[in-house]
Structures are given as structure tokens and as C-alpha cells.
Amino acid sequence: MAKEDLLTLDGEIDEILPDGRFGVMLENGHRIIAYTAGKMRKFRIRSIVGDRVKVEMTPYDLTKGRIVFREKIAGGGGGPGGVKRRR
């Protein structure tokens, strides 16, 4: 299967499941189980309930997908701060 065969859909996380999986409600009303992509895991991008995400799915199994992008929330933190480390 080539990458061109993947479907990219928008959705919203509505449930956090064990093993790094999430319940995602798609814009078309279907609910799927999705996991985070490797790059999101590598750069420790966290997702919580209510986040808008982009999900890639294969046309062969429309019940599972991979979260490839988490949309930024306007007014959210993300600046420097948080845990200070000793040198």
C-alpha cells in the first residue's frame, strides 16, 4: 500500500485509553480508535480530551487510525516555563 492511499480526516479526542490510544470522534460522526504517530511520541507532544487532531486512516480498516497532528489551541501556554532544572 502506498502513502497516497491514506485518508486524512479531522476529529476531536473524546476518550483516553490505555497503551497510548485515544478514542476520536470524527467530523462525519464516526468514532475510531487511534494511536499517536512516532514523531509525536518522539517529540513528546501530549494530547488530552477535547484536542482537535488530524487522523490518517487506511481505506481497508475504517475503525482504526493514527494521529499525525494536534492543532494548536489559541491562547494556550507553550512558552518557556514549567519545570526548572538544575545544572
Buried (B, 14 or more C-beta within 10 A) or exposed (E): EEEEEBEEBBBBBEEEEEEEBBBBBBEEEEEBEBBBBEEBEEEEEEBEEEBBBBBBBEEEEEEBBBBBBBEEEEEEEEEEEEEEEEE
